């Protein structure tokens, strides 16, 4: 686990690890230069939990922190949990048992329960499960939630660990490289509660996430062809990535616009109107770069939609249930 200024949730994350039904593990925690009350909370846990080993570094970045934690870990398996998430009590035991039963399995995740800032469950997120499904999904996106991952150490070492030049999506990049050397799987049940909140890094830097994702996907193609990856000392090179993927720049820009408008709607959900306006302005700027045509008009629609709150699956179910009470039984439609 790596944390920086995580005082709001670090206590809950550590408590979820001490409550695990499986007990034969250590907790390696990297304090990534926190300046809030995180250090005080960690000090309390050091006295209460003998399995906790803490290392304090001066803001090395997430990838370097995680590589350092892996180097300090003494076990044959590496499990991840973000400092704002919660592991369910059976998480480590179920994953360890499956890794023991399948020696060829090197990377194992699970479904998650999405929770809000206060810890209320929103819905369950299901993901691909089998090795074939996961490797197919990795060609276009990330089918794992970082906090659910357990890795076999030798597979992690063989893949080279986290790419330290990346400041986002270092997990997606590692999964792609692991897919080339080992089997993958997701357990078909939620083992972690994944917290959605406005201060999450992937939410705040939506444009950069899109850029890095494209470069990671292109890097897979480059390795297959024996060509250079679209990175310079770990930093993504967009032009080279789009060339590798034969993707027009306008298609990429439309994708980034869509990501920003979705982020604007999420910001409304979190009550952050200032951040929502910032995402929307970025969407307008991207719209001005699109050539006239279908993509431009779709962009207009996405920007218009960003002014309104999205209806989550949970809210749609509530609205649908209320609607059924207003309609006669002959008009009911059950899924």
C-alpha positions in Angstrom: 0.0 0.0 0.0 1.2 3.5 -0.8 -0.4 6.6 0.6 0.0 10.4 0.3 -2.2 12.7 2.4 -4.7 9.9 2.9 -5.9 10.8 6.5 -9.6 10.7 5.4 -9.6 6.9 4.6 -6.3 5.3 5.6 -7.7 4.2 9.0 -10.5 2.2 7.3 -8.2 0.7 4.8 -5.8 -0.6 7.5 -8.6 -1.8 9.7 -10.0 -3.9 6.7 -6.6 -5.6 6.5 -6.4 -6.4 10.2 -9.9 -7.9 10.0 -8.9 -10.5 7.3 -9.9 -14.1 8.0 -6.5 -15.2 6.5 -3.7 -14.0 8.8 -0.4 -15.1 7.4 0.7 -11.9 5.7 2.5 -8.7 6.3 1.5 -5.1 5.5 4.1 -3.0 3.7 3.1 0.6 3.7 4.9 3.5 1.9 4.1 7.0 3.1 4.7 8.9 0.0 5.6 12.3 1.5 2.3 13.0 3.4 1.8 16.5 4.9 -1.5 16.0 6.6 -2.4 13.8 9.6 -1.6 10.5 7.8 1.7 10.1 9.7 0.0 10.4 13.0 -2.6 7.7 12.1 0.1 5.4 10.8 2.0 5.8 14.0 -1.0 4.6 16.0 -1.3 1.5 13.8 2.4 0.7 14.2 1.9 0.3 17.9 -1.3 -1.8 17.4 -0.4 -4.0 14.5 2.9 -6.0 14.6 2.5 -7.1 10.9 2.7 -3.5 9.7 6.0 -2.3 8.3 6.2 1.4 7.3 8.7 3.2 5.1 8.6 6.9 4.6 9.9 8.3 1.2 10.1 11.9 -0.1 7.4 11.9 -2.8 9.0 9.3 -5.2 5.7 8.8 -7.1 3.3 5.9 -7.0 5.1 3.5 -9.4 8.4 3.9 -7.6 6.7 3.6 -4.2 5.0 0.3 -5.2 8.3 -1.1 -6.6 10.0 -0.2 -3.4 7.2 -1.9 -1.4 7.5 -5.0 -3.5 11.3 -5.1 -3.0 10.7 -4.8 0.8 8.0 -7.5 0.9 9.2 -10.9 2.0 6.4 -13.2 0.6 5.9 -15.0 -2.6 2.7 -13.2 -3.4 2.1 -9.5 -3.7 -1.4 -8.0 -3.0 -2.5 -4.4 -3.5 -4.9 -2.2 -1.7 -5.3 1.6 -2.2 -5.4 3.7 0.9 -9.0 4.8 0.3 -10.5 1.4 -0.4 -11.7 -1.4 1.9 -10.9 -5.1 1.6 -13.7 -7.5 2.5 -12.7 -10.1 5.2 -12.4 -13.1 2.9 -10.4 -11.2 0.3 -6.8 -12.4 0.9 -7.8 -16.0 1.9 -9.8 -16.6 -1.2 -7.2 -15.2 -3.5 -4.3 -17.1 -1.8 -6.2 -20.4 -2.1 -6.9 -19.8 -5.8 -3.2 -18.9 -6.5 -2.2 -22.1 -4.7 -4.6 -24.2 -6.7 -3.5 -22.8 -10.1 0.4 -22.6 -10.3 0.2 -21.0 -13.8 -1.9 -18.1 -12.6 0.2 -15.0 -12.1 -2.3 -12.2 -11.8 -5.7 -12.4 -9.9 -8.3 -9.7 -9.3 -12.0 -9.7 -8.4 -15.3 -7.9 -8.8 -15.7 -4.8 -6.6 -18.5 -3.0 -4.7 -18.5 0.7 -5.6 -19.0 2.9 -2.6 -19.3 6.6 -2.1 -17.2 8.9 0.1 -19.2 7.9 3.2 -18.9 4.2 2.5 -22.4 3.6 1.2 -22.6 0.8 -1.4 -23.7 2.2 -4.8 -23.5 -1.0 -6.9 -21.4 -4.0 -7.9 -18.9 -3.7 -10.7 -18.5 -7.0 -12.7 -15.5 -7.6 -14.9 -14.2 -10.3 -17.3 -13.2 -13.5 -15.5 -11.3 -15.9 -17.7 -7.8 -15.7 -19.1 -9.0 -15.4 -22.7 -11.6 -12.7 -21.9 -9.1 -10.6 -19.9 -6.4 -10.8 -22.5 -8.9 -9.7 -25.2 -10.1 -6.8 -23.1 -6.6 -5.6 -22.4 -6.2 -4.7 -26.1 -8.5 -1.8 -25.5 -8.8 -1.1 -21.8 -8.2 -2.2 -18.2 -10.2 -5.1 -16.9 -8.8 -5.1 -13.4 -9.3 -2.9 -10.4 -5.9 -2.2 -8.9 -7.0 -2.6 -5.3 -8.2 -6.2 -5.9 -4.9 -7.5 -7.3 -2.8 -10.4 -6.1 0.4 -11.2 -8.1 2.8 -14.0 -8.1 6.2 -12.4 -7.2 8.2 -14.3 -9.9 5.7 -13.1 -12.6 5.9 -9.5 -11.3 9.8 -9.6 -11.4 9.9 -11.2 -14.8 7.6 -8.5 -16.2 9.8 -5.8 -14.8 7.5 -4.3 -12.2 5.7 -0.9 -12.5 7.1 1.5 -15.2 8.5 4.3 -13.1 8.3 7.0 -15.8 4.5 6.8 -15.8 2.5 9.0 -13.4 -0.8 7.5 -14.2 -2.1 4.1 -15.3 1.0 2.3 -14.2 -1.2 -0.7 -13.2 -2.7 -1.0 -16.7 0.8 -1.0 -18.2 1.9 -3.8 -15.8 -1.1 -5.9 -16.5 -0.4 -5.7 -20.2 3.2 -6.9 -19.7 2.1 -9.6 -17.3 -0.4 -10.9 -19.9 2.5 -11.8 -22.1 4.1 -14.1 -19.5 1.4 -15.6 -17.3 -2.2 -16.5 -16.9 -4.8 -13.9 -15.7 -8.1 -14.3 -13.8 -10.7 -12.3 -11.9 -12.7 -14.0 -9.1 -16.4 -13.7 -9.9 -17.4 -12.1 -6.6 -16.6 -8.7 -5.0 -13.7 -8.8 -2.6 -13.0 -5.1 -2.3 -15.1 -2.0 -1.8 -13.8 0.6 -4.2 -14.4 4.2 -3.2 -15.5 6.8 -5.7 -14.7 10.4 -4.7 -13.7 13.7 -6.4 -10.1 13.7 -5.2 -9.1 10.5 -6.9 -6.2 11.0 -9.2 -7.7 9.3 -12.3 -10.7 11.5 -11.9 -8.8 14.8 -11.6 -6.5 14.0 -14.6 -9.0 12.5 -17.0 -7.2 13.9 -20.1 -3.9 12.6 -19.2 -5.4 9.2 -18.3 -6.8 9.0 -21.9 -3.4 9.9 -23.4 -1.5 7.3 -21.3 -4.1 4.6 -22.0 -3.6 5.0 -25.7 0.2 4.8 -25.4 -0.1 1.6 -23.2 -2.4 -0.1 -25.8 0.0 0.9 -28.6 3.0 -0.4 -26.6 1.4 -3.9 -26.8 1.4 -3.7 -30.5 5.0 -2.4 -30.6 6.2 -5.3 -28.5 4.4 -7.8 -30.8 6.1 -6.3 -33.8 9.5 -5.8 -32.2 9.3 -2.0 -32.5 10.1 0.7 -30.0 7.5 1.4 -27.4 5.8 4.9 -27.5 7.6 6.0 -24.3 10.6 8.2 -23.7 12.1 7.3 -20.3 8.7 6.2 -19.3 6.9 9.4 -20.6 4.2 8.7 -23.2 4.6 9.8 -26.8 1.2 10.3 -28.3 2.1 10.8 -32.0 4.1 7.5 -32.1 1.2 5.7 -30.3 -1.4 6.9 -32.8 0.8 5.8 -35.7 1.2 2.3 -34.2 -2.5 2.0 -33.8 -3.3 3.6 -37.2 -5.8 5.9 -35.3 -6.7 9.3 -36.7 -6.0 12.2 -34.4 -9.6 13.3 -34.6 -10.8 9.9 -33.2 -8.5 10.3 -30.2 -9.6 13.9 -29.6 -13.3 12.8 -29.7 -12.5 10.1 -27.1 -10.8 12.6 -24.8 -13.7 15.0 -25.2 -16.1 12.2 -24.2 -13.9 11.4 -21.1 -13.9 15.0 -20.0 -17.6 15.4 -20.3 -18.2 12.2 -18.4 -15.9 13.6 -15.7 -17.9 16.8 -15.7 -21.0 14.9 -14.9 -19.3 12.9 -12.1 -18.0 16.2 -10.7 -21.6 17.3 -10.4 -22.4 14.1 -8.6 -19.6 14.9 -6.1 -21.0 18.4 -5.7 -17.8 20.0 -7.2 -19.3 22.5 -9.6 -16.0 24.3 -10.1 -14.3 21.1 -11.3 -17.3 20.3 -13.5 -16.9 23.7 -15.2 -13.2 23.1 -15.7 -13.9 19.7 -17.4 -16.6 21.3 -19.5 -14.3 24.1 -20.7 -11.7 21.5 -21.7 -14.5 19.7 -23.7 -15.3 23.0 -25.5 -11.7 23.5 -26.5 -11.5 19.9 -27.8 -14.7 20.4 -29.7 -13.1 23.3 -31.6 -10.3 21.0 -32.8 -12.7 18.4 -34.4 -13.4 18.5 -38.1 -17.1 19.0 -39.1 -19.0 15.7 -39.2 -20.5 13.1 -37.0 -17.8 13.2 -34.3 -18.3 17.0 -33.9 -22.1 16.7 -33.4 -21.7 13.8 -31.0 -19.2 16.0 -29.1 -21.9 18.8 -28.9 -24.3 16.2 -27.5 -21.8 15.1 -24.8 -21.1 18.7 -23.8 -24.8 19.4 -23.5 -25.3 16.2 -21.4 -22.5 17.3 -19.1 -24.7 20.0 -17.6 -26.9 17.3 -16.0 -26.4 14.7 -13.3 -26.1 11.1 -14.6 -28.6 8.6 -13.4 -26.7 5.8 -11.7 -27.9 2.2 -12.0 -29.1 2.4 -8.4 -31.1 5.6 -9.0 -32.6 4.2 -12.2 -33.8 1.1 -10.3 -35.4 3.3 -7.6 -37.1 5.4 -10.3 -38.3 2.3 -12.2 -39.7 0.8 -9.0 -41.6 4.0 -8.3 -42.9 4.0 -11.9 -44.2 0.5 -11.5 -46.3 1.5 -8.5 -48.0 4.2 -10.6 -48.8 1.9 -13.6 -51.5 -0.9 -13.7 -50.1 -4.5 -13.6 -50.9 -4.9 -17.3 -48.2 -2.2 -18.1 -45.4 -3.8 -16.0 -42.3 -5.0 -17.8 -40.0 -7.2 -15.7 -36.4 -7.8 -16.8 
